[in-house]
Amino acid sequence: MGDSKSFAPWLLTGMGGVLGVGAAAHPPQAIHIVAGQVRPSAWPVTPAVRVNLGRRGALAHIVAELRPSVVVHAACISRAADCELQPERALSINVEAVEELLESAASAASFVLYVSTEQVFDGTAAVYFEHSPVSPQTVYGTTKATAEQMVLAAGGAVVRLPLLLGPRVNERRVGADRAVVDAVRAGQRLRLFRDEIRTPVHVDFIAPMLWKLARLRVPGVFHLAGAESVSRFELGQRACLAAGIEPLLDSSLAAQFDGPPRSLKLVLDCQRAQKELGWEPPDLRQSLARTFAAPAFRAGVCSD
Ligand SMILES: NC(=O)c1ccc[n+]([C@@H]2O[C@H](COP(=O)([O-])OP(=O)(O)OC[C@H]3O[C@@H](n4cnc5c(N)ncnc54)[C@H](OP(=O)(O)O)[C@@H]3O)[C@@H](O)[C@H]2O)c1
């Protein structure tokens, strides 16, 4: 790779998920290498290395070998329910692997950009700023908040994202809008919370900002969220309409949910990203159009 920083690769983890699909649509200009348990299908020609974050030393070994100039770390157990069921595994992959990454990144002089979530907040404030104290409610949120603190202490960047919209990657990984539409089309009658407010955004809009921040290597916290605050129920209705199907949905209240606590209102203030990265928060119509006007979705509808 030579010894010039500009020729050092970027290491990208977690690119087999919903976010990775959007990231692959706008690949970074630097040499990049994806790491995951399997090769992400959205990155067919990109060099890939296999890593299981649950295996101690595996990620550190890759960082030591590649000496990437930047590590964009998005891999984690991102399903809150999975984290509640397996808290030790969540701790291992969402926290301990980040600790290991930071140690090896310090030795390799790699800048770490950590992808995080609005779920580090409890949902009781009207809006959350980059400097707002974290207040996670769940195992997932707690692991992500813990990892954030470690990354910030090491001089890295943290990008908090809202509920992500986007296509279906596989059976378990799917954008929140597409998940509703697929269920309705399959004849399911979903109940969606009318009191749980989010600022969703399509993954396509996130990737260019991630790459920009990775190029700039600016430390600290950034928020990248959509312009509109909507309830889960309203999101479902508007997703169905954008997909051209009748919104046959029921609504309910989060308090009626028989599961881990839920953060009711998560609105991320994005002013820092707007000023420093040129982030223009897309409205919901723009995000939904990315999912449902996409040729892949249209082709799927026509072939039914
Ligand atoms: N989806 C959302 O609504 C949302 C909202 C806010 C923030 N985020 C954040 O965005 C990031 C990406 O989320 P996502 O929804 O795209 O995730 P996802 O669809 O659940 O995908 C998870 C990714 O992590 C990798 N991964 C999981 N366990 C691993 C392990 N043991 N070893 C190596 N890789 C492992 C997976 O790789 P393999 O496929 O190879 O297993 C996959 O690429 C996460 O940091 C998440 O916290 C997501």
Ligand as a Chemical Component Dictionary entry (heavy atoms), coordinates in Angstrom:
data_LIG
# 
_chem_comp.id                   LIG 
_chem_comp.type                 NON-POLYMER 
_chem_comp.pdbx_formal_charge   0 
_chem_comp.three_letter_code    LIG 
# 
loop_
_chem_comp_atom.comp_id 
_chem_comp_atom.atom_id 
_chem_comp_atom.alt_atom_id 
_chem_comp_atom.type_symbol 
_chem_comp_atom.charge 
_chem_comp_atom.model_Cartn_x 
_chem_comp_atom.model_Cartn_y 
_chem_comp_atom.model_Cartn_z 
_chem_comp_atom.pdbx_ordinal 
LIG N1  N1  N 0  -31.296 0.169   11.282 1  
LIG C1  C1  C 0  -31.601 1.260   11.983 2  
LIG O1  O1  O 0  -32.771 1.706   12.008 3  
LIG C2  C2  C 0  -30.509 2.001   12.727 4  
LIG C3  C3  C 0  -30.869 3.159   13.389 5  
LIG C4  C4  C 0  -29.893 3.901   14.034 6  
LIG C5  C5  C 0  -28.577 3.462   14.036 7  
LIG N2  N2  N 1  -28.238 2.321   13.410 8  
LIG C6  C6  C 0  -26.825 1.886   13.475 9  
LIG O2  O2  O 0  -26.349 1.678   12.154 10 
LIG C7  C7  C 0  -25.383 0.639   12.151 11 
LIG C8  C8  C 0  -25.781 -0.387  11.109 12 
LIG O3  O3  O 0  -27.075 -0.849  11.437 13 
LIG P1  P1  P 0  -27.902 -1.767  10.451 14 
LIG O4  O4  O 0  -29.339 -1.578  10.772 15 
LIG O5  O5  O -1 -27.418 -1.593  9.060  16 
LIG O6  O6  O 0  -27.444 -3.183  11.019 17 
LIG P2  P2  P 0  -27.912 -4.599  10.582 18 
LIG O7  O7  O 0  -28.801 -4.517  9.380  19 
LIG O8  O8  O 0  -28.405 -5.333  11.788 20 
LIG O9  O9  O 0  -26.509 -5.239  10.153 21 
LIG C9  C9  C 0  -25.542 -5.505  11.130 22 
LIG C10 C10 C 0  -24.165 -5.526  10.514 23 
LIG O10 O10 O 0  -23.247 -5.815  11.578 24 
LIG C11 C11 C 0  -22.474 -6.948  11.237 25 
LIG N3  N3  N 0  -22.249 -7.809  12.396 26 
LIG C12 C12 C 0  -23.143 -8.166  13.345 27 
LIG N4  N4  N 0  -22.570 -9.031  14.207 28 
LIG C13 C13 C 0  -21.287 -9.209  13.773 29 
LIG C14 C14 C 0  -20.192 -9.995  14.235 30 
LIG N5  N5  N 0  -20.291 -10.778 15.306 31 
LIG N6  N6  N 0  -19.036 -9.937  13.540 32 
LIG C15 C15 C 0  -18.908 -9.158  12.441 33 
LIG N7  N7  N 0  -19.905 -8.398  11.951 34 
LIG C16 C16 C 0  -21.087 -8.434  12.618 35 
LIG C17 C17 C 0  -23.279 -7.708  10.222 36 
LIG O11 O11 O 0  -22.347 -8.421  9.429  37 
LIG P3  P3  P 0  -22.694 -9.870  8.799  38 
LIG O12 O12 O 0  -23.825 -9.635  7.858  39 
LIG O13 O13 O 0  -21.456 -10.278 8.118  40 
LIG O14 O14 O 0  -23.095 -10.718 9.972  41 
LIG C18 C18 C 0  -24.007 -6.600  9.466  42 
LIG O15 O15 O 0  -23.196 -6.122  8.426  43 
LIG C19 C19 C 0  -25.344 0.071   13.573 44 
LIG O16 O16 O 0  -24.214 0.582   14.218 45 
LIG C20 C20 C 0  -26.614 0.590   14.226 46 
LIG O17 O17 O 0  -26.442 0.797   15.606 47 
LIG C21 C21 C 0  -29.166 1.562   12.745 48 
# 
loop_
_chem_comp_bond.comp_id 
_chem_comp_bond.atom_id_1 
_chem_comp_bond.atom_id_2 
_chem_comp_bond.value_order 
_chem_comp_bond.pdbx_ordinal 
LIG N1  C1  SING 1  
LIG C1  O1  DOUB 2  
LIG C1  C2  SING 3  
LIG C2  C3  SING 4  
LIG C2  C21 DOUB 5  
LIG C3  C4  DOUB 6  
LIG C4  C5  SING 7  
LIG C5  N2  DOUB 8  
LIG N2  C6  SING 9  
LIG N2  C21 SING 10 
LIG C6  O2  SING 11 
LIG C6  C20 SING 12 
LIG O2  C7  SING 13 
LIG C7  C8  SING 14 
LIG C7  C19 SING 15 
LIG C8  O3  SING 16 
LIG O3  P1  SING 17 
LIG P1  O4  DOUB 18 
LIG P1  O5  SING 19 
LIG P1  O6  SING 20 
LIG O6  P2  SING 21 
LIG P2  O7  DOUB 22 
LIG P2  O8  SING 23 
LIG P2  O9  SING 24 
LIG O9  C9  SING 25 
LIG C9  C10 SING 26 
LIG C10 O10 SING 27 
LIG C10 C18 SING 28 
LIG O10 C11 SING 29 
LIG C11 N3  SING 30 
LIG C11 C17 SING 31 
LIG N3  C12 SING 32 
LIG N3  C16 SING 33 
LIG C12 N4  DOUB 34 
LIG N4  C13 SING 35 
LIG C13 C14 SING 36 
LIG C13 C16 DOUB 37 
LIG C14 N5  SING 38 
LIG C14 N6  DOUB 39 
LIG N6  C15 SING 40 
LIG C15 N7  DOUB 41 
LIG N7  C16 SING 42 
LIG C17 O11 SING 43 
LIG C17 C18 SING 44 
LIG O11 P3  SING 45 
LIG P3  O12 DOUB 46 
LIG P3  O13 SING 47 
LIG P3  O14 SING 48 
LIG C18 O15 SING 49 
LIG C19 O16 SING 50 
LIG C19 C20 SING 51 
LIG C20 O17 SING 52 
# 
